[in-house]
Amino acid sequence: MRTECTKFALGKTLQQCMSQMNAHEPAESTPDAARRQLTGLRWFLVDKNIVSIPSSEEVKIGESPPDMRWNFAYISIPGPYEKNMPSTFGHVFVGYAFAEGWAHYTEAMMWDAGLGDGDPKTHIGQLSNALLRNVRFLAAIGLHTEGMTIAQVERLFFEDGYQDMATAKQQAARVTFDPEYLDYTVG
């Protein structure tokens, strides 16, 4: 990440680079930005012949329901006997480590396949998400087996994960009830 930050934010520390990355706010709403991004990702997959897409169905994107707003995003895929139903945000009946580990892998694969055309911001985004998941691994083990405090977990996300303080607090709170979020890295 240091190499990419040097290209993006010359002369700045990693923390300053990440602050500069996080300062960019899209003009549109988060769901609208996600819809636009998803369309571009779909075309990238097709154009690069990375995977075949068996249908024209697209994921329905909307705001998380109030009881799930502690998590940024999730998906619910209709069951095998539910026909003509859209995929929406929700839970998936699948092993956490496999699903999240697969997502972790495919983000790196997409960069390797040319997503972002070498743009350092795209690579910093991919690397910072990978780093966040690695810090989740350390936080889950640290809090649940090593005696770390919530304050120490917050500092871990802020200092070593280069997250802003609001995200560090949210991630530290999440580890108290979702210790399996270490499975992104385990998977």
Buried (B, 14 or more C-beta within 10 A) or exposed (E): BEEBBBBBBEEBEBBEBBBBBEEEEEEEEBBEBBBEEEEEEEEBBEEEEBEEEEEEEEBBBEEBEEEBEEEEEEBBBEEEEEEEEEBBBEEEEEEBBEBBBBEBEBBEEBBEEEBBEEEBBBBBBBBBBBBBBBBBBBBBBBBEEEEBEBEBBBBBBBEEBBBBEEBBBBBBBBBEEBBEBBBBBBB
